[in-house]
Amino acid sequence: DEGGGERLVADKIMLVHLKMTGHLLVKNEKQKTKNKHFEDRVNGYIRHSWFLKKGKQEVRLDFSDLRKFGKIELFDWENLADHSTLSKLGVEPLSRDFTLEKFTDGLKPKKKSALHSALMDQNKIAGIGNIYASEIPFEAGVRPGRKVGTLKKTEWKNLHKQVVKVLQKAVKHRGTSDSDYRDVDGAPGGFQKLLKVYGRTGQKCKRRSCDGEIVRQKIGQRSAFYCNKCQV
């Protein structure tokens, strides 16, 4: 409950959808005294708190969400496979199940869709958002506005490779803090410093030997970004 706290039980699953501004913070007594990130304004909108105890150690889990769009559910393990949201999710791109075959089989039927939109279809691939749907095509040398049906075999192979590569790099740098996102220690991510195209409209392309310019394109209701020279 807001401002108070609840104890989590081991035989339950807690499903958290962060939405636009939600993020989880993990705190213990040692962290609270040393971690100045928790004082950040963005981390102060605590809507729910839970306590996890193991032996003598107790950890507090806070859910901070400025705009209150986040969603939290608690349900039984045996109901996991039947959950309305989870049962519809596509393959996890950083799992062993994300093969080239599964990638192409999932997206090829969307032949009239823009690549950018297809990559963000959570029923096909889970977890690719607007930022990465621009960064992945850039690394693969393909424009995000390309129709899925026009992609060649070599482009499919390279896109599959770059999905994994870009997401692994983003995880390594603790995600992208374009606005309010923070990690469990309350710190902003670091991948925004490495973005090649997203949010860089009018700036020079970062690819070596390319003198192209980054262009913004509206695809559906979202903004996609690409280089007007080295992406085709």
C-alpha positions in Angstrom: 0.0 0.0 0.0 1.1 3.6 -0.7 3.5 4.9 1.9 3.3 1.7 4.0 4.6 -1.7 3.1 3.7 -5.3 2.5 5.7 -8.5 2.8 6.1 -10.7 -0.3 5.4 -14.4 0.0 7.5 -17.0 -1.9 4.6 -18.9 -3.5 3.4 -15.9 -5.4 4.5 -14.1 -8.6 4.6 -10.3 -8.8 4.2 -8.9 -12.3 5.2 -5.3 -12.7 4.6 -3.2 -15.9 6.6 0.0 -15.6 4.8 1.9 -18.3 6.2 5.4 -18.9 7.8 6.5 -15.7 7.8 3.5 -13.3 10.9 1.9 -11.9 11.8 -0.5 -9.1 14.3 0.5 -6.3 16.1 -2.1 -4.1 17.1 -0.8 -0.7 18.8 -2.0 2.4 20.2 -0.1 5.4 23.7 0.0 3.9 22.6 1.3 0.6 20.4 4.0 2.1 23.3 5.6 3.9 25.7 5.5 0.9 23.6 5.8 -2.2 22.9 9.5 -3.1 20.8 8.5 -6.2 17.9 7.7 -3.9 17.7 11.4 -3.2 17.0 12.1 -6.9 13.5 13.7 -7.4 12.6 11.0 -10.0 13.1 8.3 -7.3 10.8 10.1 -4.8 7.3 9.1 -6.2 7.0 5.9 -4.1 3.6 4.3 -4.8 4.2 0.9 -3.2 6.7 -0.7 -0.9 7.4 -4.4 -0.1 9.8 -6.0 2.3 11.8 -9.2 1.6 13.5 -11.0 4.4 16.2 -13.7 4.3 17.6 -14.7 7.6 18.5 -11.5 9.5 18.7 -9.4 6.3 15.8 -7.4 5.1 15.5 -5.6 1.8 12.9 -3.0 0.8 11.6 -3.0 -2.7 10.0 0.4 -3.7 8.0 1.1 -6.8 8.4 4.8 -7.9 6.1 6.1 -10.6 5.6 9.8 -11.3 2.7 9.5 -13.7 1.0 6.5 -12.0 0.5 4.5 -15.2 2.4 1.5 -13.8 0.6 -1.7 -13.1 1.3 -4.3 -10.4 -0.3 -7.8 -10.1 0.2 -10.6 -7.6 -0.9 -14.1 -8.6 -0.2 -17.8 -8.1 2.6 -19.7 -9.9 0.2 -22.2 -11.4 -1.6 -19.4 -13.2 1.6 -18.1 -14.9 1.0 -19.7 -18.3 -2.6 -18.5 -18.5 -1.9 -14.9 -17.7 -3.6 -12.6 -20.3 -0.5 -10.5 -21.0 2.3 -13.1 -20.6 0.6 -15.7 -22.7 0.6 -13.4 -25.7 4.2 -12.3 -25.5 6.6 -13.2 -28.3 10.1 -14.8 -27.9 12.5 -13.2 -25.5 15.3 -11.8 -27.7 18.1 -12.6 -25.3 17.1 -16.2 -24.7 18.3 -19.3 -26.6 14.8 -19.5 -28.1 15.5 -16.4 -30.2 16.8 -18.2 -33.3 17.1 -16.7 -36.8 14.3 -19.0 -37.9 12.0 -17.9 -35.1 12.8 -14.3 -35.8 12.0 -14.5 -39.5 8.9 -16.7 -39.0 7.5 -14.2 -36.6 8.1 -11.1 -38.6 7.8 -12.2 -42.3 4.0 -12.5 -42.2 3.9 -8.7 -41.4 5.3 -8.1 -44.9 3.3 -4.8 -45.4 4.4 -3.4 -42.1 7.4 -1.1 -41.6 10.4 -2.8 -40.0 10.2 -0.3 -37.1 6.6 -1.3 -36.2 7.3 -5.1 -36.7 10.2 -5.0 -34.3 8.0 -3.4 -31.6 5.2 -6.0 -32.0 5.3 -7.6 -28.5 3.4 -10.6 -29.7 6.3 -11.4 -32.0 9.4 -10.3 -30.0 9.1 -9.2 -26.3 10.9 -6.1 -25.1 12.0 -4.0 -28.1 10.8 -0.5 -27.6 10.9 2.7 -29.7 14.6 3.5 -29.0 15.9 0.1 -29.9 13.6 -0.2 -33.0 15.7 2.7 -34.4 19.2 1.6 -33.1 18.9 -2.0 -34.4 18.1 -1.1 -38.0 21.0 1.4 -38.0 23.5 -1.2 -37.0 22.1 -3.5 -39.7 22.3 -0.8 -42.3 18.5 -1.0 -43.0 16.0 1.9 -42.9 13.3 1.5 -40.2 10.6 2.4 -42.7 11.4 -0.5 -45.0 8.5 -2.8 -45.6 9.2 -6.2 -44.0 8.4 -7.9 -47.3 11.3 -6.2 -49.1 14.0 -7.5 -46.7 16.6 -9.8 -48.3 18.0 -13.0 -46.7 21.3 -11.3 -45.8 19.4 -8.4 -44.2 17.3 -10.8 -42.1 20.5 -12.5 -40.8 22.1 -9.2 -39.9 19.0 -7.8 -38.2 18.8 -10.9 -36.1 22.4 -10.5 -35.1 22.0 -6.8 -34.3 18.9 -7.3 -32.2 20.9 -9.5 -29.8 24.0 -7.3 -30.0 22.3 -4.0 -29.4 20.1 -5.3 -26.5 23.1 -7.0 -24.8 25.0 -3.7 -25.0 22.1 -1.8 -23.6 21.8 -4.2 -20.7 25.5 -4.0 -20.0 25.1 -0.2 -19.7 22.0 -0.5 -17.5 19.5 0.6 -20.1 18.6 4.0 -21.6 17.5 6.9 -19.5 15.8 9.1 -22.1 13.7 10.6 -19.4 12.7 9.1 -16.0 14.1 5.6 -16.2 16.4 4.6 -13.3 17.9 1.2 -12.4 17.4 -0.6 -9.1 20.0 1.5 -7.4 18.2 4.7 -8.4 20.9 5.6 -11.0 20.2 6.6 -14.6 21.2 4.2 -17.3 24.2 4.8 -19.6 23.2 3.6 -23.0 21.7 7.0 -24.0 25.3 8.2 -24.3 25.9 5.5 -27.0 22.8 6.1 -29.1 23.7 6.4 -32.8 20.5 7.7 -34.3 17.7 8.0 -31.8 16.9 11.6 -31.0 19.8 12.9 -33.2 17.8 14.6 -35.9 20.0 16.8 -38.2 23.2 15.6 -36.7 26.1 13.9 -38.5 26.1 10.1 -38.8 28.4 8.4 -36.3 29.4 5.6 -38.7 33.0 5.9 -39.9 33.4 7.1 -43.5 29.8 8.2 -43.7 28.9 11.9 -44.1 25.2 11.3 -43.9 22.7 13.1 -41.7 20.2 11.6 -39.2 16.6 12.0 -40.3 13.4 11.6 -38.2 10.5 9.7 -39.8 7.0 9.3 -38.4 6.0 5.6 -38.5 2.5 5.0 -37.1 2.3 7.2 -34.0 6.0 6.8 -33.2 9.2 8.6 -34.3 11.9 6.6 -36.0 15.4 7.8 -36.8 17.9 6.7 -39.5 20.9 7.9 -41.6 19.9 9.2 -45.0 23.1 7.7 -46.6 24.3 4.4 -45.0 20.9 2.9 -44.4 18.9 1.6 -47.4 
